């Protein structure tokens, strides 16, 4: 498998059916962060961009143990997810003139 085909596959997964299955990555990672926050921090949500990075870390840990193309495809996909989270967060901040918090709400 070539590097380009890994990136193309990741792009198709993140931008295609998975987005419609799981919602926009910002919204999905916000929900995951809320759940992880309850588990890890007694209710303090994990920022959606940190969720994306943690999911990428999971794939790195798996790849260190044993190489699979799936690990690399998903790792590239999580990089795109992280970018999409930042992009939507910045858009929300511009539209509302406020900083988006880790719960996906806007702080005044």
Secondary structure, DSSP 8 states (H G I E B T S, - for coil): --HHHHHHHHHHHHHTHHHHHH--HHHHHHHHHHHHHHHHHTT----HHHHHHHHHHHHHHHHHHS--HHHHHHHHHHHHHHHHHHHHHHHHHHHHTSEE-TTS-EE-
